[in-house]
Amino acid sequence: MLGLRGRDAARVGLGELLPPPLVSAAGGVVVGSVLVGGLAGPLALRLVTGQVADPAVVLPPWVLLPLGVLAATVLVVVVVESSARRRERLGQVLRVR
């Protein structure tokens, strides 16, 4: 990117690439939690086991793992793309065929 140092260009790339995957992953977790909450009544474990009360819905901590994996993937892509573009000459980047 013209006028930016390498580190600043990487920050701009990170700012452009990181929000969409994180928002979609967080949305997936929210939609999954809402579906579990909505289906817990009709598919209640107490109906199968004969318990008096429904067990509480527990969100395991590993469910948030995809958010971390996506963030790490985006960081790796930004670093690789930033280093790949640094090696190209400005004339090659701006040349239109």
C-alpha positions as a LaTeX table, in Angstrom:
\begin{tabular}{lrrr}
\hline
Residue & $x$ (\AA) & $y$ (\AA) & $z$ (\AA) \\
\hline
Met1 & 0.00 & 0.00 & 0.00 \\
Leu2 & 1.39 & 3.33 & $-0.98$ \\
Gly3 & 2.49 & 5.61 & 1.81 \\
Leu4 & 2.44 & 2.97 & 4.52 \\
Arg5 & 5.32 & 1.25 & 6.23 \\
Gly6 & 5.29 & $-2.54$ & 6.30 \\
Arg7 & 3.96 & $-2.77$ & 9.82 \\
Asp8 & 1.21 & $-0.24$ & 9.11 \\
Ala9 & 0.22 & $-2.10$ & 5.94 \\
Ala10 & $-0.02$ & $-5.32$ & 7.95 \\
Arg11 & $-2.26$ & $-3.58$ & 10.47 \\
Val12 & $-4.52$ & $-2.30$ & 7.71 \\
Gly13 & $-4.67$ & $-5.80$ & 6.20 \\
Leu14 & $-5.48$ & $-7.27$ & 9.59 \\
Gly15 & $-8.23$ & $-4.70$ & 10.10 \\
Glu16 & $-9.73$ & $-5.59$ & 6.72 \\
Leu17 & $-9.50$ & $-9.37$ & 7.04 \\
Leu18 & $-10.18$ & $-10.10$ & 10.71 \\
Pro19 & $-13.72$ & $-8.78$ & 11.41 \\
Pro20 & $-15.77$ & $-10.85$ & 8.90 \\
Pro21 & $-14.56$ & $-14.30$ & 10.04 \\
Leu22 & $-14.77$ & $-13.36$ & 13.71 \\
Val23 & $-18.31$ & $-11.97$ & 13.36 \\
Ser24 & $-19.44$ & $-15.03$ & 11.41 \\
Ala25 & $-17.88$ & $-17.43$ & 13.93 \\
Ala26 & $-19.43$ & $-15.56$ & 16.86 \\
Gly27 & $-22.76$ & $-15.54$ & 15.02 \\
Gly28 & $-22.50$ & $-19.30$ & 14.54 \\
Val29 & $-21.93$ & $-19.81$ & 18.25 \\
Val30 & $-24.91$ & $-17.58$ & 19.07 \\
Val31 & $-27.20$ & $-19.34$ & 16.56 \\
Gly32 & $-26.10$ & $-22.74$ & 17.87 \\
Ser33 & $-26.76$ & $-21.70$ & 21.45 \\
Val34 & $-30.20$ & $-20.34$ & 20.53 \\
Leu35 & $-31.07$ & $-23.57$ & 18.71 \\
Val36 & $-29.97$ & $-25.65$ & 21.68 \\
Gly37 & $-32.06$ & $-23.47$ & 23.98 \\
Gly38 & $-35.09$ & $-23.76$ & 21.71 \\
Leu39 & $-34.80$ & $-27.51$ & 21.29 \\
Ala40 & $-34.04$ & $-28.32$ & 24.90 \\
Gly41 & $-37.75$ & $-28.36$ & 25.79 \\
Pro42 & $-39.16$ & $-30.66$ & 23.10 \\
Leu43 & $-36.12$ & $-32.93$ & 23.19 \\
Ala44 & $-35.68$ & $-32.78$ & 26.95 \\
Leu45 & $-33.56$ & $-35.44$ & 28.56 \\
Arg46 & $-36.08$ & $-35.75$ & 31.41 \\
Leu47 & $-38.62$ & $-37.13$ & 28.91 \\
Val48 & $-36.25$ & $-39.98$ & 28.10 \\
Thr49 & $-34.84$ & $-40.66$ & 31.57 \\
Gly50 & $-37.88$ & $-39.83$ & 33.69 \\
Gln51 & $-36.10$ & $-37.13$ & 35.69 \\
Val52 & $-38.14$ & $-34.50$ & 37.50 \\
Ala53 & $-36.24$ & $-31.43$ & 36.18 \\
Asp54 & $-34.44$ & $-30.55$ & 32.96 \\
Pro55 & $-30.67$ & $-30.55$ & 33.16 \\
Ala56 & $-29.08$ & $-27.15$ & 32.57 \\
Val57 & $-27.62$ & $-26.40$ & 29.13 \\
Val58 & $-23.87$ & $-26.10$ & 29.51 \\
Leu59 & $-21.71$ & $-24.45$ & 26.87 \\
Pro60 & $-18.33$ & $-26.22$ & 26.93 \\
Pro61 & $-15.29$ & $-23.94$ & 26.72 \\
Trp62 & $-13.95$ & $-25.68$ & 23.59 \\
Val63 & $-16.86$ & $-24.21$ & 21.60 \\
Leu64 & $-14.92$ & $-20.93$ & 21.48 \\
Leu65 & $-11.91$ & $-22.70$ & 19.94 \\
Pro66 & $-12.99$ & $-21.96$ & 16.33 \\
Leu67 & $-12.83$ & $-18.23$ & 17.11 \\
Gly68 & $-9.20$ & $-18.58$ & 18.13 \\
Val69 & $-8.39$ & $-20.77$ & 15.14 \\
Leu70 & $-9.96$ & $-18.25$ & 12.76 \\
Ala71 & $-8.12$ & $-15.35$ & 14.36 \\
Ala72 & $-4.81$ & $-17.22$ & 14.14 \\
Thr73 & $-5.47$ & $-18.15$ & 10.49 \\
Val74 & $-6.19$ & $-14.54$ & 9.57 \\
Leu75 & $-3.03$ & $-13.41$ & 11.36 \\
Val76 & $-0.96$ & $-15.96$ & 9.42 \\
Val77 & $-2.53$ & $-14.88$ & 6.11 \\
Val78 & $-1.81$ & $-11.23$ & 6.86 \\
Val79 & 1.82 & $-11.94$ & 7.73 \\
Val80 & 2.38 & $-14.13$ & 4.65 \\
Glu81 & 0.70 & $-11.68$ & 2.27 \\
Ser82 & 2.56 & $-8.75$ & 3.79 \\
Ser83 & 5.93 & $-10.46$ & 3.36 \\
Ala84 & 5.05 & $-11.62$ & $-0.17$ \\
Arg85 & 4.08 & $-8.11$ & $-1.28$ \\
Arg86 & 7.18 & $-6.60$ & 0.29 \\
Arg87 & 9.37 & $-8.52$ & $-2.17$ \\
Glu88 & 7.60 & $-7.20$ & $-5.27$ \\
Arg89 & 8.84 & $-4.05$ & $-6.90$ \\
Leu90 & 6.45 & $-1.11$ & $-6.93$ \\
Gly91 & 6.52 & $-0.99$ & $-10.73$ \\
Gln92 & 5.30 & $-4.58$ & $-10.91$ \\
Val93 & 2.50 & $-3.97$ & $-8.44$ \\
Leu94 & 1.26 & $-0.88$ & $-10.27$ \\
Arg95 & 1.65 & $-2.29$ & $-13.81$ \\
Val96 & $-1.65$ & $-2.82$ & $-15.61$ \\
Arg97 & $-1.75$ & $-5.42$ & $-18.35$ \\
\hline
\end{tabular}
